[in-house]
Amino acid sequence: MKIESNCSICNKNLKGKQTLFCSLKCKNKAHQSYPAQKKRGLERKLFLVKKLGGKCSVCGYATNLAGLAFHHLGGKEFQLDMRALSNRKLDSVLNEFDKCILLCHNCHAETHNPSLDLAKLLIEPAALTTELHPRNQSVGL
């Protein structure tokens, strides 16, 4: 026998297999609205950042949550950005998270673009052309 319960949004009696919400409208109001998604994404990111020590694993940056990113070490199925953090099931997020380290955005950019070292490019600007697509090499500043 099912114990009667009410919608967590409008307090109407739930029927059948309903467990939290009486309708899609109530579910969307609580779970799928932009503010709810943003809050869920930020809460999950904060939880995962804490789990990885709360700071960049290269330079130790630990000032702003928005300044930290998850860097995949291999086998990436999807990015761990705010959209994925808020809209994917927690189990799949945690499986992807296990393949990551925490980097600040500067260290993350340097990890993905080691050949764009500014000191090297200031000495040898021609090295930049190896980073450009051949079609764009003739474009001047």
N, C-alpha and C positions, 0 to 999 in steps of 0.2 A: 504494500500500500504506500502510495506516494504522499509525503507530507506536503501540505499546501504551503506555497511561498509566493512572494510578490515580486514584481518587476523592480529592479534596483533603481530605475529612473522614475517611473510614473506610479508605482505602487499597485498596479492592477494585478489581479490573481494570474498566476502562470498556469498554462494548460499543456497537456501532452508532454513532449520532451523539452519544453522550455525550462531553462535552469536559472538564468539571470535576467533576461529581457523578454518582454511580451511581444515585441515586434522588431522588425529590422530598423524601423525609425528610432526606437529607443536605443537599440544596440549602436547605431551609427552616432547617435547623440553622445554616448558615453565613450565609445571605443574608437570610432573611425573619424571623428572630427579632427581638424588640423591641430587644435591645441592639445587634444588627447594624444595624438601621434607624436607631436613634438615633445611633450612631457615624457612619454614612454621611451622615446629614443634617447633623450638626455639622461634619464634615469638608468637605462641600460648601459650607455656609454660610461657614465660615472662608475657604475658597478664594475665594468670590465677594466677601466683605467686603474681603479683601486686594486683589482686582482693582479695587474701587471706591475704593481709597485708605485703607481701614481706619478711617474716621471719618465722622461725620455731615457731610453736605455743607452744612448750614446753620450749626450751632453748634460743630462740631468734636469732639463727644463721641466718646471712643474708649476707654472703660474696660471694658465688659463686652459680650461677644458677644451675650448675650440682650437687651441694651438697644438693639440695632440692628435696623432693619427695611428691607425693600426697598419703595420707593414707586414705583408704576407711573406713568409719564408719559402713557400712553395705550395703547389697543389691548390691554387685559388679557384674556388667555385663561384664566388661573388664577392663584391667589395663590402667591407664593413663600414659603410657610410651611414648617415643618419636615417636615410630611407630604409635601408636593410635592417638597421637596429630597431626601428619602430614597427615595421610591417611584417617581418619574417617571424616564424615561430622561434621561441627562445632556444630550443634544442638545436636547430640548424645554425643559429647565430653562434652558440657555444662551440659547435663542431668546427666552424670556420675560425673562430677566435683562437682555438688551440694551435692554429698554424701561424700565429702572428706574434710580433714583438711591438712594443710601444715606442714610437718616435715622435719628436716634435716635427712640425711641418718643414722646418729648415733642414733638419737631418734627413727627413724622408725625401725631400727634393734632391739633396746631395747624393743619397743612396741610389736613386733612380737615374741621376745624370752626373756621374763622376767626371765625365770629360768636359764639363762646363765649368771647371775650376777657374775662378776669376783671376787669380794670380798668374796662372799659366796663360790664359787668354790675353792678359794685358801685355805679356812679354811676346807672345806669338799669336797675334790675331788671326792669322791664316788657319790656325787649328780649328776655328769656329766653322769653317766651310765643311768640315767632315761631318758636322752635326746637321747641316741643312740638306734638304731634299735637293737633288740636282736642278730641278726646275726653278728653285728659289735663289740659286747662287748668283745670278746676274742682277738681282735687285739690290740697289745701293741704299745707303741711309739718306 
